Amino acid sequence: MNAETLIITILIKMPGIRNCQRNFITHIMLLYLRLRGRYNFENMSRYGSHSEKTYRINFFKQFDWKAFNRELIQEKCSRELIWIFDPSYVTKSGKHTPGVGYFRTRCRHRRRSGSGCAGAVKWGLEIAGLAVGDVVNHTAMHYQAQQTHLPKEGESLLKHYARQLTSQASELKELSKIVVVDAYFSKKEFVDSLSSAGLILVSRMRKGVYLRYQFKGEPKTGRGAKKKYGGKIDVKNLSQQHFTLFKEEQDSRYYEGIAHIRSLQSWCKVVINPVLKAGEISKVLVYFSTDPTPTGAQVLQYYRLRYQIEYVYRDSKQFTGLTHCQSRQEEALAFHFNLSLTALNIAKATHSLSIAQLERPPFSRADVKCLYFNEMMLDRIISLCGKDPLIEKNNPLMAQLYKLGTIAA
């Protein structure tokens, strides 16, 4: 099944989609995989089959991106899924765009970030992205992107993020109850909001976390409250009575156990990871799950899968123009953000997830974009020569021209 057939198949399953909108969504998704240069309305009219005005008008029309991506995820992904939530900074100049302001970039790679420093505060926009992590295929698929509006007085940014998730908790739990976030979100107000909505949070604690053992001694007799805590946990010198080593690497060890996190005021499944350098412990990472049921290996696997959303943002900024939209209208921006990220879903589903895992070749986003651009140019040349592209595509030599310049696609 090629990308166009996959898009049409999903759109047919969605109620309330008219033929004109179905044709436009199919066209624009394929165009986002083919386009060279800036992703603005003028450049779309150069490569596409519509005028600049047509693209501008259709970007203001409502489309249920969540329903589209849900159908795609259920069709192409495995059944073992988790939710990954993470905001991403998007550059935007000017002062008249709704939601524009100063946002912390929270860049993970200091040397690779555009500002040259991690955690810089920059002027622009922010999108709160929600993706589905496929545990079996070890990848992430975009689900929804919402623009972040700076909260009003009396509400923190963490509460704003928590409300975005809890408002659709019943919908999210249909696919998975597990939500994975980075250490920025390991605060009590965020954790309590998700837990009260029936969601399970997996994250990493910040530095200096205060952990306490479970009390396993003889219970107190007589009046008064029973002892619950067995003392503070020294993360560099763990008690073998409470924590078990389940994985060991060259420079890391992983211990699992149940501990009380004082900042969250709750008992959690905890994975403690002392990192060794020159034979000595240089730092200690603490992962946790609000549900004590998962094993330590699962908690570690879920958190590591969180990094796949970073690759989704990176690829959409490099190959599908996430930061290029010229519009200053909130509706058009939301359409563009979700379209840019969903186009990557289509490419991944067509060229990677549709192939058996053991036979799956390396997936290169650059090669996929080159492949679709070559296909568009050759089809247009064949049509201008007065020939039928469908007939000419049956020529075995055409496959070589379609893959010109690609490596893995």
N, C-alpha and C positions, 0 to 999 in steps of 0.2 A: 504494500500500500504506500503510494507516494504522499507527499505533504498535502497536495491539493485534495486528494480523495479523503485523507484523514480529516481535514478541516470540514469538508462538506458533510461527511458522515456524522460528525459531532453536532454541527449546526442543525441538521435534520432532526436530531433527538431533542433539541431545545424548543419548547413551545413558544409561540408568539413571535417567531422570526420570519419576516416577510422575505420574498424572493429578492427584492432589491437590496435589502440589508445583508442577506446571506451572500449575495454576489460581491458586495463591497467588502465585507469582512474577509472573504476568501482572497480577494484581490489584494487587500492591504497587508494581510499577513504574509503572503508570498512576496510582496514588494519590499517588506521590511527585511526579508532574508536576502534580497537581491540588490538593494540600493547601495550606491557608492556616494560618498560625500556626506553632506549634512542632511539630517532627517527633518527637513522643514517642508512646508506645503509647496513652495516653488520648486524644490528639487524633486518632490514626488511627481509633480506634473511633467517634469522632464523625462523621467523613467517610466512612469505609469501611463495608464490609458484614460485618465480623467483630467479635468482642469484643476487649477489651484483652488478655485472657489468650491468645487465639488468636494475636494478633500477637506477643506476648512469646515464646510457645512456638516459633513458626516462625522467629524470629530466631536461635534456637540450632541450627537444622538446617543441615547442611552443604550448600553449593551451590558449584559450580565456576564462579566468576565469570570466571576466565581463559578457560575454554573458551567461555563465552557471548560474551565480548567478542571473542575471536579469530574466531568465526563471523561476528559483526557486522562486524568490520574487513575480513575477506576478501570479504564480500558488497558492502560500500558504499564502501570506500576504493580508491584507485588502487594500482598495483603498486610505486610508488616510495615506500618507507617508511623511517623511521628510528625508533630508540627514544629516548625522552626520559625521563630519571630526575631526580626532584627531591623532596626531603622537604617537608612542609608542617606547620606548627604548628596544633594543634587545641585550643581552650580546654577545660579540664576541671578542676573544683574537687574538693576532697576528697583523701584520702590512701589510699583503699582500692582504687582502680581499678588493675588490673595495667598496668605500664608508665608510670605517671604519674611526672613528675619535672620538672626544669628543662631547657628546650630553648631553643636560640637560634632566634628567629623568622625571621631572615634576610629581613626584608621589603624589597622592592625599591623601594617608593615611600614615602619618608620622610613626606610630608605625608598620604598616604592610609592609613597604617598605624594600627591601633587604639592602639598604645602611643605613637605620636608620634615614635618614634625607630627608626632602622634597626638591626637586629642586637641587639635587646633580648633578654635571657634571661627567660623567663616560665614559670610553673608550668602544666603541662597534659600533653597527649599530642602525639605526632608520628606522622604516617603517611609512609612512604616510597612515593611514587607513581610508577608506571611507566606511561607513555602511549606510543602510537604516533603519530608525526608523519607526516602525509600531505603530501608535498612538492608534489604537483600541486594539491591543494585548499587548501593552506596552512592546515591546522587540525590539532588533536590530538584523539585518541580515547583515553579511559581504558582501561587494560588490567588493572592490578592495584594494590591498595593494601595494604601490610603495615604493621602497627603497629611502631614503633621501640621496642625495649627498650634501655635504657642498657647498654652493654657492661660486662662484668666487668673486674676488674683485669688488665692485661696485653694488652688489646685496645683499639685505638682505634676511634672512631666511624666513621672512614673504612674501616677493615677490615670493620666490621660491614655497612656499605652495600655494599662490594665483594662480600662473601660472598652477599648477597641476589641480586646479579646473576649472579655466576659459578656459583651453584648451579643456575641454570636456563639456562645459556649455550646448550646444544644446542637447547633449545626456542626461545630468542630468535632464534637464527641462521636458523631456518626462515622468518622474515619479513624480518629485516635483521640485518646484522652491525655496523651503526653505532649507537653510543650517544652521545648528546649530553648534556652536563652543564654546570653553570655553573663559574665560576672557583674556587669553594670546593673542588672535587674535583681540581684540577690538581696533585695531589701524587703523588710517585713510587710510594708503596705502593698507591694506588688505581689508577693508570695501569698499573702492572706486573701487578696482579691481573687486570684486564680483558684486557690484551694476551695474557697467558699462556692465557686461556680462548678466544682466537681472536676477540675482539671489537675493533672499531675505535673509538677514543675521539676525539670532537671536542669541544673546549672552548676556554676563554680563559684565558690565563696571568694570574697576579697581578702586581701592580706590582713593578718592579725585577727582572724576569726577566733572566737572563744568557744571551744568545744568541751563537753563534759561526758564522762563515762556513765553508763548505766550502773546502778548499785546492785551488786550481785552477792552481797554478804547476807548474814542472818537478819531476817526482818525484825524490826523493833516490836517489842511486846508492850502492852499497856496503852495508855492514852497518848494522844498526840499524832501528828502527821508522820507517815512512814517516810523513810529516807529514800529519795529518788536518784540522787546523783552520787557517783563514785569518785568525784574529784575532777580537776581540770586535766584535759588531754594535752600532753606534750607531743606535738606532731612529729618531732624528731626522735622521740623515744617512746614508741607505742607499746601498750600492754598486749602481750600475746593472748591474754585471757579474753580480751574484748575485740581484737582485730585479727583478721586472718589474711595471710599473704596469698593472693590468687594469681598474680602475674609478676614476672620478673624479666626485665630487659637489661641491656648492657649498662645503662646509666640511670635506670629508673626501677622502682619497685612500687607495687600497687597493693594496698591493704583495704579490706572492706569490713564494715561493722555498722552498728547502730550507735548514734551519738546524739546528744542534745546540743542544738545550735542556739546559743543564748540570744543572739541578735534577732532570730526568728521566733524564739520562744516555742520551739517544737522539736520533737524527735524525728530524725531523718536517717535514711540510708546514706552512709558517707563512704566515699572512696578517698583515701589519703595517698598522695603520690610524692614521696621524697625523690628529688632529682639530685643525682650525684655528679660531682665535678672534682676530678683529681682524688677520688676516693672519699670525699667528704660531701655532706649534704649542703648544697648551695641554696636551694629553695624547696618549698613544700607547697604543692597544689592540692586543694581540697574540693572535690566534687560532691554533689548531694542530689538526692531525690526525695521529694516530699512523701512519696509512697515507699515504704520499706520493702515491698515485695520484690522488685527487680534485683538481680544479682549485681555484684560489683562490676563484672564484665559488661553487663548490659548498660549500666549507668555510664561507664566509660565510652562504650560504643555509641550511645545516643549523643553524648556531648561532642564527641569527635565528628559525628555526622553534621553537627551544626555548622561547621566550616564550609559546607557545600553551598550555603546561601551566599557566602562571600564570593564564590566563583560565579554564581548567577548574576550578582550585581556587576562584577568585573566584566563578564562577557557581554552583558547588555550595554554597558558603557562603551565597550570597544567595538562591537559588531552590529548592534541594533539601535544605536543612537539614543540611549536613555536620557542623556543630558542635552539633547539638541532641540527640543520642541520650542518653537518661537512664540507660541500663543501665551497670552497672559490671563486666559480664562480658565477657571478651575475645572470645568467640565472637560475641556479639550486637553488639559494637562493630565487629568486622571485617565482619559482614554489613551493618551500617548504612553504613559508610564506602564499601564497594564498591557498594552499592545506590544511594546518593546520587550517586556519580560515574557509574555506568552509566546511570542515568535520563537524564542529560544526553546520553550517547551515543545513546540512543533518540530523543530530541528532535532532535538534530542530524542523525541519519541519516534521519529521517522528513521533516523540514521543510527540509533544506538539501542533503544529499548525494544525495538521491533525485532532485533536479532537475538538469537539464543546467547545466554551469558557466556558460555564457553567458546562460542564462535564469534563473539563481538570484537570487531577491530577497534583500534584507538579512535576516539571521537574528537575531531578537531573542528572547532567552531569556525576558524578561518577558512578551512578547506570546504566546509559546507556552504559558506557564503560565496566562495569562489565558484563552486559547482552551480549554484542557483543563478549567479550572474552570467556565467557562460551559457547556461541553458536559455536565459532570456535573450541574450544577444543572438545566439544561433537561430532561435525560433523566429526572431524578427527578421533576420537576414533571409531565411528560407521563405518567409511570407512575402517579403519584398520582391523575391525572384519569381513569384507566382506559383510556388509549389506548396503542397500540403505538408506542414510540419509533422503530422502524425505518420505519414508514409515515410518521410525521410528519416525519422527517428529509428526505424527498423533496420537501418543500415548499421552494421557492426562498427564501422569506422567512426560513426557519430559519437559513440561512447568515449572514444579517445579525445575528441574535441570538447565534450562536456567536462571531462576531468582535467583539461589543460590547466596547469599551474597548481593542481592539488597534490597532496601527499598521502593523506589517510582516508579522504572521503571516497 
